[in-house]
Amino acid sequence: MFSYPKPFQGKSIHSALEKQLIQSYLLEKGYTPEDLNKMPPHRYRVLLAAASRYASLKLAEIESRSKFLNKIHFEP
């Protein structure tokens, strides 16, 4: 069974969403967990790094939108 490396097993506020974003990215690129288990380690790390960057950018976008919405709704 596919499992993420240690950095993605944390209990941060965003860890569940981060995992989902990474899975979505990988599926969008056409990779299943079984494909990742069969990949050479170098290619796996490169692909997972790209998925992590994607997830980080999406999380930053979500946080930014949230702060913006709070600002425009609660400023007089």
Phi and psi in radians as a Rosetta constraint file:
Dihedral C 1 N 2 CA 2 C 2 CIRCULARHARMONIC -1.254 0.35
Dihedral N 2 CA 2 C 2 N 3 CIRCULARHARMONIC 2.383 0.35
Dihedral C 2 N 3 CA 3 C 3 CIRCULARHARMONIC -2.463 0.35
Dihedral N 3 CA 3 C 3 N 4 CIRCULARHARMONIC 2.579 0.35
Dihedral C 3 N 4 CA 4 C 4 CIRCULARHARMONIC -1.383 0.35
Dihedral N 4 CA 4 C 4 N 5 CIRCULARHARMONIC 2.692 0.35
Dihedral C 4 N 5 CA 5 C 5 CIRCULARHARMONIC -1.111 0.35
Dihedral N 5 CA 5 C 5 N 6 CIRCULARHARMONIC 2.907 0.35
Dihedral C 5 N 6 CA 6 C 6 CIRCULARHARMONIC -0.841 0.35
Dihedral N 6 CA 6 C 6 N 7 CIRCULARHARMONIC -0.754 0.35
Dihedral C 6 N 7 CA 7 C 7 CIRCULARHARMONIC -0.975 0.35
Dihedral N 7 CA 7 C 7 N 8 CIRCULARHARMONIC -0.422 0.35
Dihedral C 7 N 8 CA 8 C 8 CIRCULARHARMONIC -1.654 0.35
Dihedral N 8 CA 8 C 8 N 9 CIRCULARHARMONIC 0.081 0.35
Dihedral C 8 N 9 CA 9 C 9 CIRCULARHARMONIC -1.779 0.35
Dihedral N 9 CA 9 C 9 N 10 CIRCULARHARMONIC 0.211 0.35
Dihedral C 9 N 10 CA 10 C 10 CIRCULARHARMONIC -1.235 0.35
Dihedral N 10 CA 10 C 10 N 11 CIRCULARHARMONIC 2.999 0.35
Dihedral C 10 N 11 CA 11 C 11 CIRCULARHARMONIC -1.966 0.35
Dihedral N 11 CA 11 C 11 N 12 CIRCULARHARMONIC 0.685 0.35
Dihedral C 11 N 12 CA 12 C 12 CIRCULARHARMONIC -1.293 0.35
Dihedral N 12 CA 12 C 12 N 13 CIRCULARHARMONIC 2.954 0.35
Dihedral C 12 N 13 CA 13 C 13 CIRCULARHARMONIC -1.031 0.35
Dihedral N 13 CA 13 C 13 N 14 CIRCULARHARMONIC -0.640 0.35
Dihedral C 13 N 14 CA 14 C 14 CIRCULARHARMONIC -1.723 0.35
Dihedral N 14 CA 14 C 14 N 15 CIRCULARHARMONIC 0.065 0.35
Dihedral C 14 N 15 CA 15 C 15 CIRCULARHARMONIC -1.091 0.35
Dihedral N 15 CA 15 C 15 N 16 CIRCULARHARMONIC -0.695 0.35
Dihedral C 15 N 16 CA 16 C 16 CIRCULARHARMONIC -1.160 0.35
Dihedral N 16 CA 16 C 16 N 17 CIRCULARHARMONIC -0.742 0.35
Dihedral C 16 N 17 CA 17 C 17 CIRCULARHARMONIC -1.162 0.35
Dihedral N 17 CA 17 C 17 N 18 CIRCULARHARMONIC -0.684 0.35
Dihedral C 17 N 18 CA 18 C 18 CIRCULARHARMONIC -1.067 0.35
Dihedral N 18 CA 18 C 18 N 19 CIRCULARHARMONIC -0.787 0.35
Dihedral C 18 N 19 CA 19 C 19 CIRCULARHARMONIC -1.029 0.35
Dihedral N 19 CA 19 C 19 N 20 CIRCULARHARMONIC -0.772 0.35
Dihedral C 19 N 20 CA 20 C 20 CIRCULARHARMONIC -1.115 0.35
Dihedral N 20 CA 20 C 20 N 21 CIRCULARHARMONIC -0.718 0.35
Dihedral C 20 N 21 CA 21 C 21 CIRCULARHARMONIC -1.136 0.35
Dihedral N 21 CA 21 C 21 N 22 CIRCULARHARMONIC -0.694 0.35
Dihedral C 21 N 22 CA 22 C 22 CIRCULARHARMONIC -1.140 0.35
Dihedral N 22 CA 22 C 22 N 23 CIRCULARHARMONIC -0.788 0.35
Dihedral C 22 N 23 CA 23 C 23 CIRCULARHARMONIC -1.070 0.35
Dihedral N 23 CA 23 C 23 N 24 CIRCULARHARMONIC -0.731 0.35
Dihedral C 23 N 24 CA 24 C 24 CIRCULARHARMONIC -1.094 0.35
Dihedral N 24 CA 24 C 24 N 25 CIRCULARHARMONIC -0.751 0.35
Dihedral C 24 N 25 CA 25 C 25 CIRCULARHARMONIC -1.051 0.35
Dihedral N 25 CA 25 C 25 N 26 CIRCULARHARMONIC -0.834 0.35
Dihedral C 25 N 26 CA 26 C 26 CIRCULARHARMONIC -1.123 0.35
Dihedral N 26 CA 26 C 26 N 27 CIRCULARHARMONIC -0.731 0.35
Dihedral C 26 N 27 CA 27 C 27 CIRCULARHARMONIC -1.158 0.35
Dihedral N 27 CA 27 C 27 N 28 CIRCULARHARMONIC -0.650 0.35
Dihedral C 27 N 28 CA 28 C 28 CIRCULARHARMONIC -1.096 0.35
Dihedral N 28 CA 28 C 28 N 29 CIRCULARHARMONIC -0.584 0.35
Dihedral C 28 N 29 CA 29 C 29 CIRCULARHARMONIC -1.449 0.35
Dihedral N 29 CA 29 C 29 N 30 CIRCULARHARMONIC -0.065 0.35
Dihedral C 29 N 30 CA 30 C 30 CIRCULARHARMONIC 1.632 0.35
Dihedral N 30 CA 30 C 30 N 31 CIRCULARHARMONIC 0.306 0.35
Dihedral C 30 N 31 CA 31 C 31 CIRCULARHARMONIC -1.864 0.35
Dihedral N 31 CA 31 C 31 N 32 CIRCULARHARMONIC 2.331 0.35
Dihedral C 31 N 32 CA 32 C 32 CIRCULARHARMONIC -1.795 0.35
Dihedral N 32 CA 32 C 32 N 33 CIRCULARHARMONIC 2.868 0.35
Dihedral C 32 N 33 CA 33 C 33 CIRCULARHARMONIC -0.978 0.35
Dihedral N 33 CA 33 C 33 N 34 CIRCULARHARMONIC -0.615 0.35
Dihedral C 33 N 34 CA 34 C 34 CIRCULARHARMONIC -1.134 0.35
Dihedral N 34 CA 34 C 34 N 35 CIRCULARHARMONIC -0.670 0.35
Dihedral C 34 N 35 CA 35 C 35 CIRCULARHARMONIC -1.077 0.35
Dihedral N 35 CA 35 C 35 N 36 CIRCULARHARMONIC -0.725 0.35
Dihedral C 35 N 36 CA 36 C 36 CIRCULARHARMONIC -1.151 0.35
Dihedral N 36 CA 36 C 36 N 37 CIRCULARHARMONIC -0.625 0.35
Dihedral C 36 N 37 CA 37 C 37 CIRCULARHARMONIC -1.182 0.35
Dihedral N 37 CA 37 C 37 N 38 CIRCULARHARMONIC -0.446 0.35
Dihedral C 37 N 38 CA 38 C 38 CIRCULARHARMONIC -1.597 0.35
Dihedral N 38 CA 38 C 38 N 39 CIRCULARHARMONIC -0.149 0.35
Dihedral C 38 N 39 CA 39 C 39 CIRCULARHARMONIC -1.288 0.35
Dihedral N 39 CA 39 C 39 N 40 CIRCULARHARMONIC 2.634 0.35
Dihedral C 39 N 40 CA 40 C 40 CIRCULARHARMONIC -1.116 0.35
Dihedral N 40 CA 40 C 40 N 41 CIRCULARHARMONIC 2.557 0.35
Dihedral C 40 N 41 CA 41 C 41 CIRCULARHARMONIC -0.945 0.35
Dihedral N 41 CA 41 C 41 N 42 CIRCULARHARMONIC -0.696 0.35
Dihedral C 41 N 42 CA 42 C 42 CIRCULARHARMONIC -1.119 0.35
Dihedral N 42 CA 42 C 42 N 43 CIRCULARHARMONIC -0.820 0.35
Dihedral C 42 N 43 CA 43 C 43 CIRCULARHARMONIC -1.134 0.35
Dihedral N 43 CA 43 C 43 N 44 CIRCULARHARMONIC -0.655 0.35
Dihedral C 43 N 44 CA 44 C 44 CIRCULARHARMONIC -1.062 0.35
Dihedral N 44 CA 44 C 44 N 45 CIRCULARHARMONIC -0.804 0.35
Dihedral C 44 N 45 CA 45 C 45 CIRCULARHARMONIC -1.126 0.35
Dihedral N 45 CA 45 C 45 N 46 CIRCULARHARMONIC -0.700 0.35
Dihedral C 45 N 46 CA 46 C 46 CIRCULARHARMONIC -1.119 0.35
Dihedral N 46 CA 46 C 46 N 47 CIRCULARHARMONIC -0.796 0.35
Dihedral C 46 N 47 CA 47 C 47 CIRCULARHARMONIC -1.144 0.35
Dihedral N 47 CA 47 C 47 N 48 CIRCULARHARMONIC -0.747 0.35
Dihedral C 47 N 48 CA 48 C 48 CIRCULARHARMONIC -1.179 0.35
Dihedral N 48 CA 48 C 48 N 49 CIRCULARHARMONIC -0.598 0.35
Dihedral C 48 N 49 CA 49 C 49 CIRCULARHARMONIC -1.120 0.35
Dihedral N 49 CA 49 C 49 N 50 CIRCULARHARMONIC -0.731 0.35
Dihedral C 49 N 50 CA 50 C 50 CIRCULARHARMONIC -1.128 0.35
Dihedral N 50 CA 50 C 50 N 51 CIRCULARHARMONIC -0.714 0.35
Dihedral C 50 N 51 CA 51 C 51 CIRCULARHARMONIC -1.143 0.35
Dihedral N 51 CA 51 C 51 N 52 CIRCULARHARMONIC -0.659 0.35
Dihedral C 51 N 52 CA 52 C 52 CIRCULARHARMONIC -1.157 0.35
Dihedral N 52 CA 52 C 52 N 53 CIRCULARHARMONIC -0.721 0.35
Dihedral C 52 N 53 CA 53 C 53 CIRCULARHARMONIC -1.088 0.35
Dihedral N 53 CA 53 C 53 N 54 CIRCULARHARMONIC -0.759 0.35
Dihedral C 53 N 54 CA 54 C 54 CIRCULARHARMONIC -1.031 0.35
Dihedral N 54 CA 54 C 54 N 55 CIRCULARHARMONIC -0.830 0.35
Dihedral C 54 N 55 CA 55 C 55 CIRCULARHARMONIC -1.105 0.35
Dihedral N 55 CA 55 C 55 N 56 CIRCULARHARMONIC -0.716 0.35
Dihedral C 55 N 56 CA 56 C 56 CIRCULARHARMONIC -1.100 0.35
Dihedral N 56 CA 56 C 56 N 57 CIRCULARHARMONIC -0.745 0.35
Dihedral C 56 N 57 CA 57 C 57 CIRCULARHARMONIC -1.139 0.35
Dihedral N 57 CA 57 C 57 N 58 CIRCULARHARMONIC -0.711 0.35
Dihedral C 57 N 58 CA 58 C 58 CIRCULARHARMONIC -1.141 0.35
Dihedral N 58 CA 58 C 58 N 59 CIRCULARHARMONIC -0.723 0.35
Dihedral C 58 N 59 CA 59 C 59 CIRCULARHARMONIC -1.104 0.35
Dihedral N 59 CA 59 C 59 N 60 CIRCULARHARMONIC -0.703 0.35
Dihedral C 59 N 60 CA 60 C 60 CIRCULARHARMONIC -1.128 0.35
Dihedral N 60 CA 60 C 60 N 61 CIRCULARHARMONIC -0.690 0.35
Dihedral C 60 N 61 CA 61 C 61 CIRCULARHARMONIC -1.115 0.35
Dihedral N 61 CA 61 C 61 N 62 CIRCULARHARMONIC -0.770 0.35
Dihedral C 61 N 62 CA 62 C 62 CIRCULARHARMONIC -1.103 0.35
Dihedral N 62 CA 62 C 62 N 63 CIRCULARHARMONIC -0.777 0.35
Dihedral C 62 N 63 CA 63 C 63 CIRCULARHARMONIC -1.123 0.35
Dihedral N 63 CA 63 C 63 N 64 CIRCULARHARMONIC -0.724 0.35
Dihedral C 63 N 64 CA 64 C 64 CIRCULARHARMONIC -1.100 0.35
Dihedral N 64 CA 64 C 64 N 65 CIRCULARHARMONIC -0.780 0.35
Dihedral C 64 N 65 CA 65 C 65 CIRCULARHARMONIC -1.088 0.35
Dihedral N 65 CA 65 C 65 N 66 CIRCULARHARMONIC -0.704 0.35
Dihedral C 65 N 66 CA 66 C 66 CIRCULARHARMONIC -1.095 0.35
Dihedral N 66 CA 66 C 66 N 67 CIRCULARHARMONIC -0.786 0.35
Dihedral C 66 N 67 CA 67 C 67 CIRCULARHARMONIC -1.124 0.35
Dihedral N 67 CA 67 C 67 N 68 CIRCULARHARMONIC -0.698 0.35
Dihedral C 67 N 68 CA 68 C 68 CIRCULARHARMONIC -1.111 0.35
Dihedral N 68 CA 68 C 68 N 69 CIRCULARHARMONIC -0.793 0.35
Dihedral C 68 N 69 CA 69 C 69 CIRCULARHARMONIC -1.105 0.35
Dihedral N 69 CA 69 C 69 N 70 CIRCULARHARMONIC -0.721 0.35
Dihedral C 69 N 70 CA 70 C 70 CIRCULARHARMONIC -1.073 0.35
Dihedral N 70 CA 70 C 70 N 71 CIRCULARHARMONIC -0.696 0.35
Dihedral C 70 N 71 CA 71 C 71 CIRCULARHARMONIC -1.143 0.35
Dihedral N 71 CA 71 C 71 N 72 CIRCULARHARMONIC -0.809 0.35
Dihedral C 71 N 72 CA 72 C 72 CIRCULARHARMONIC -1.318 0.35
Dihedral N 72 CA 72 C 72 N 73 CIRCULARHARMONIC -0.406 0.35
Dihedral C 72 N 73 CA 73 C 73 CIRCULARHARMONIC -1.484 0.35
Dihedral N 73 CA 73 C 73 N 74 CIRCULARHARMONIC -0.463 0.35
Dihedral C 73 N 74 CA 74 C 74 CIRCULARHARMONIC -1.977 0.35
Dihedral N 74 CA 74 C 74 N 75 CIRCULARHARMONIC 0.034 0.35
Dihedral C 74 N 75 CA 75 C 75 CIRCULARHARMONIC -1.559 0.35
Dihedral N 75 CA 75 C 75 N 76 CIRCULARHARMONIC 2.423 0.35
